Amino acid sequence: MEDIGFMCARCGGEVHDVTHNREGTLDGVGYRHNRRVEPWDHELELAVGAPEQRDRTCDFCGCSGPRWLYYPTLDPDDTDIFEVELDTTHLSDDDTAVAVLNMLYPWYACDTCSVLVADRNVEQLIARALERTPVPEDGPVDEATVRARLTGSLSVFFTTRPGRPQPSRAL
């Protein structure tokens, strides 16, 4: 029997819950696509079911067959408190929570994005993501919001100072 859980009815993708905590209080719980950056072509349509298994893609640009894996260098289990410099300019609370979650999981990269990561070229990473997946004119968010989301997620990625990538085929 397949595992039943939360999914997006629109794209069939896996969904995870996001808690909003401020100073020791629970402000709320939300649900987001289980991707590095919330998709900008559609809003989440929460449903219960078996999410579709997807082939691994580059977490930076979305192309198939990523060959590199970056493990986070921060381990929140090692300490009760850890700090990350996060550029939350123009990010909603939901987007900020998703950006913070990004530090807990490894990131996959294609060859091109791996070179851009090594060069710490945030602008080119954002340009590549938008070139491969343009923001639809009639979509739920505008390009400025998408750029803010990408900047927030990438600021977490670079702040956690990932080491050298590992070949993803070794997994």
ZINOR-V91871 format. One line per field, one symbol per residue. psi: psi as a letter, one per 40 degrees, with the letter a starting at -180 (. if undefined). Layout:
psi=???
This chain:
psi=hihhaiihddeeiiiiihihhhfeihdihihiigidhhheeiihghihahihhiihihedeeiifieihhiiehheeeidhiihhhgehehiddddddddddeeiihiiiddddddddefgdddddddddddgihideieiidddddddddddddddddegiaiiihdee.
